[in-house]
């Protein structure tokens, strides 16, 4: 749902758009930047599905399986 361009990865803009859909304007873009910094293992500026999964598993189940599947 968030991967608008079908690239298989979530860009900063796609993540911000997703946050806006969920929270409206009631969020801080630094949250998105922090998420990218934490999850972007290959430092390409986006979060691939595998990076997302690794981050979720390695960081104490950041997201549930249902949320991961919904995001992609």
C-alpha contacts under 8 A as a table, 3 or more apart, distances in Angstrom:
res1	aa1	res2	aa2	distance
1	X	4	X	6.82
1	X	70	X	6.66
1	X	71	X	5.51
1	X	72	X	5.82
2	X	10	X	7.00
2	X	14	X	6.00
2	X	15	X	6.95
2	X	17	X	7.80
2	X	18	X	6.01
2	X	71	X	5.70
2	X	72	X	6.63
3	X	6	X	5.43
3	X	7	X	6.85
3	X	8	X	6.67
3	X	9	X	6.45
3	X	10	X	5.62
3	X	14	X	6.55
3	X	71	X	7.59
3	X	72	X	6.53
4	X	7	X	7.98
4	X	14	X	6.95
6	X	9	X	7.66
7	X	10	X	7.83
8	X	48	X	6.07
8	X	49	X	6.55
8	X	72	X	7.82
9	X	46	X	6.09
9	X	47	X	5.22
9	X	48	X	3.99
9	X	49	X	6.11
10	X	14	X	5.81
10	X	15	X	6.29
10	X	46	X	5.35
10	X	47	X	5.02
10	X	48	X	6.28
11	X	14	X	5.12
11	X	15	X	6.19
11	X	45	X	6.72
11	X	46	X	4.45
11	X	47	X	6.57
12	X	15	X	5.13
12	X	16	X	6.13
12	X	32	X	6.92
12	X	33	X	7.35
12	X	36	X	7.42
12	X	45	X	7.24
12	X	46	X	6.42
13	X	16	X	5.07
13	X	17	X	6.11
14	X	17	X	5.06
14	X	18	X	6.16
15	X	18	X	4.98
15	X	19	X	6.18
15	X	32	X	6.63
16	X	19	X	5.06
16	X	20	X	6.15
16	X	29	X	6.96
16	X	32	X	6.65
17	X	20	X	5.05
17	X	21	X	6.25
18	X	21	X	5.08
18	X	22	X	6.36
19	X	22	X	5.14
19	X	23	X	5.68
19	X	24	X	7.11
19	X	27	X	7.32
20	X	23	X	5.21
20	X	24	X	4.35
20	X	25	X	5.84
20	X	26	X	7.81
20	X	27	X	7.73
21	X	24	X	5.76
23	X	26	X	5.46
23	X	27	X	6.49
24	X	27	X	7.48
27	X	31	X	7.65
28	X	31	X	5.70
28	X	32	X	7.68
29	X	32	X	5.28
29	X	33	X	6.50
30	X	33	X	4.82
30	X	34	X	5.97
31	X	34	X	5.07
31	X	35	X	6.20
32	X	35	X	5.04
32	X	36	X	6.23
33	X	36	X	5.16
33	X	37	X	6.11
34	X	37	X	5.03
34	X	38	X	6.04
35	X	38	X	5.12
35	X	39	X	6.04
36	X	39	X	5.23
36	X	40	X	5.38
36	X	45	X	6.98
36	X	46	X	6.59
36	X	47	X	6.47
37	X	40	X	5.69
38	X	41	X	7.79
38	X	55	X	7.49
39	X	47	X	6.41
39	X	51	X	5.84
39	X	52	X	6.30
39	X	54	X	7.86
39	X	55	X	5.50
40	X	43	X	5.20
40	X	44	X	6.94
40	X	45	X	6.66
40	X	46	X	6.26
40	X	47	X	5.42
40	X	48	X	7.80
40	X	51	X	6.41
41	X	51	X	6.60
43	X	46	X	7.53
47	X	51	X	5.87
47	X	52	X	6.16
48	X	51	X	5.10
48	X	52	X	6.08
49	X	52	X	4.98
49	X	53	X	6.19
49	X	72	X	7.37
50	X	53	X	5.07
50	X	54	X	6.09
51	X	54	X	5.10
51	X	55	X	6.01
52	X	55	X	5.23
52	X	56	X	6.14
52	X	68	X	7.88
53	X	56	X	5.09
53	X	57	X	6.14
53	X	68	X	7.58
54	X	57	X	5.21
54	X	58	X	5.79
55	X	58	X	5.11
55	X	59	X	5.67
55	X	62	X	7.31
56	X	59	X	5.43
56	X	60	X	6.63
56	X	61	X	4.76
56	X	62	X	4.49
56	X	63	X	5.67
57	X	60	X	5.95
57	X	61	X	4.95
57	X	62	X	7.04
58	X	61	X	7.01
59	X	62	X	5.88
61	X	64	X	6.59
63	X	67	X	6.13
63	X	68	X	6.55
64	X	67	X	5.28
64	X	68	X	6.38
65	X	68	X	5.08
65	X	69	X	6.15
66	X	69	X	5.18
66	X	70	X	6.11
67	X	70	X	5.01
67	X	71	X	6.13
68	X	71	X	5.19
68	X	72	X	6.49
69	X	72	X	5.32
